[in-house]
Amino acid sequence: MSDQTSLRRLPAVSRLLEHPLLQALRSEFPPTAIAEAVRTVLQAARQRLRQGEAIDAARCDAEDLARQAAEHLQQMARPSLRTVINATGVVLHTNLGRAPLSEAAAQAAYAAARHYVNLEIDLDSGQRSHRQDHVRAALRRISGAESATVVNNCAAATILTLRGVAAGKEVIVSRGQLIEIGGSFRIPEIMAVSGAILREVGTTNITRLSDYERAIGPNTAALMRIHTSNYRIRGFTRQVSIAELVALGRRYNLVVIDDIGSGLAAELNDPGWSDEPTLRGSIAAGADLVLCSGDKLLGGPQAGIILGRSNWIQRLERDPLMRAVRPDKITLAALLATLGHYVDPTRAVTQVPVLAALTMDINCLRERSLRFVDRLRSRHLPADVTIGDDITYAGGGSLPDVPIPTITIAIRPRTMTEAALAARLRTGTPPVVARVADGSLRIDLRTVFPEQEAALADALSNALTGSALNDPPLTDRPMPTVPPPGSGIPAAPPDDDAAEP
Ligand SMILES: *Cc1c(COP(=O)(O)O)cnc(C)c1O
């Protein structure tokens, strides 16, 4: 049959609109949206026929087309921001929204979102109060700081702090610490935006206390340490400790700012974490102002936390910019509940999902993975499924050189490429993000919540056995990957807002 004949056999828009499947959707969707969907699927069908597909293979009868139009409508109505299953094993995946909240924190956020709250009213006196008071006390308790305040993220915390302390004045920073965190957080640019003048000292690998001291002049306002969150300089290196910087700052009457980034507040005995600065450690060392993120190792909502001396915190809170970067009630509620887990810092490890995922017992993870493999094998899917030791990373610009031994399930599809399988999983319901390495799709249950396992198994079944008709176009964009184990490639774990995946 010529394609002209096939094309003529396609049902008309008006006929499709009368199909019961689409009639039933009239209560949910406006007629214009339904007509639009019908035109879209007809267009696609015409294209398939022109490309030479036979009319039966091209699924072009009224029934098929109506069903496709209904699916298209549902898809268009779906919000673009959705929950996904993170099967990458990267715990703080910036592109997947960093830290998932604890149940308590999520409930607190929900309650605050759904109701009125005493955000800025003192319930005892009826007087106006300050939104920061709610988290200030908790932050003081877990860090030992005199005072604290919270802003939108750590980037905002850095800008606000540098403006308040050093606008028009010099801030001395080691050349080894001029970091770029993804999403265009670069220290020289942040410094410029804040109005402070960056005074670089030392070299990339070596900065001595004398380098800082020699750079101090009449226009110096502060000494700043920036945690090299997402990279490490190895070999012949030397950096000045925060305690040494504090001692120098005291002698010259300079403010010492410590941007610790990842916000570790738990006490962990893991030697791999011993280099990671903590809120309490930095305050105890005497830093005047300590900055960190809320949604990295702290495991809370996106936020920027500023800890330190009361006089400085008060001054920063008076800056008109504070009004532009202040947190909302939902963030504050989630953060307050997260901080509640740290009242007992050893228990935080089990209660904060990010810490629980990072410190998960490998044998438990192996057991869980074995059970999951059994579950997949019992479905007789067209794929080889194996389990093996692997390596993952914290991600999100934290612990870049701490490889975390993990277990992954390798899936080698027999009827499609692993990239096609990954694409189907991403565009399925629920979307699943996994990584691709060495010719297989890798699933790491470390970042999959147990209650998501059934949905993950179904998603894998659907992706491996479903039809190719609705496949997304394969793009060249690589999936988020960490170096394959034994590749010898130094860790460049996914971190950045920009480059990841
Ligand atoms: C992550 C990080 C930032 C930026 O924090 P956001 O909360 O993402 O704005 C700043 N400084 C350091 C040292 C970091 O690790």
PDBQT file of the ligand as one rigid body, heavy atoms in Angstrom, charges set to zero:
ROOT
HETATM    1  C1  LIG A 601      29.000  23.971  48.692  1.00  0.00    +0.000 C 
HETATM    2  C2  LIG A 601      29.860  25.085  49.138  1.00  0.00    +0.000 A 
HETATM    3  C3  LIG A 601      29.459  26.396  48.980  1.00  0.00    +0.000 A 
HETATM    4  C4  LIG A 601      28.163  26.759  48.320  1.00  0.00    +0.000 C 
HETATM    5  O1  LIG A 601      27.097  26.309  49.096  1.00  0.00    +0.000 OA
HETATM    6  P1  LIG A 601      25.570  26.361  48.555  1.00  0.00    +0.000 P 
HETATM    7  O2  LIG A 601      24.794  25.999  49.763  1.00  0.00    +0.000 OA
HETATM    8  O3  LIG A 601      25.510  25.372  47.455  1.00  0.00    +0.000 OA
HETATM    9  O4  LIG A 601      25.322  27.756  48.106  1.00  0.00    +0.000 OA
HETATM   10  C5  LIG A 601      30.300  27.392  49.427  1.00  0.00    +0.000 A 
HETATM   11  N1  LIG A 601      31.478  27.104  49.994  1.00  0.00    +0.000 NA
HETATM   12  C6  LIG A 601      31.913  25.833  50.159  1.00  0.00    +0.000 A 
HETATM   13  C7  LIG A 601      33.235  25.593  50.815  1.00  0.00    +0.000 C 
HETATM   14  C8  LIG A 601      31.121  24.772  49.744  1.00  0.00    +0.000 A 
HETATM   15  O5  LIG A 601      31.532  23.517  49.900  1.00  0.00    +0.000 OA
ENDROOT
TORSDOF 0
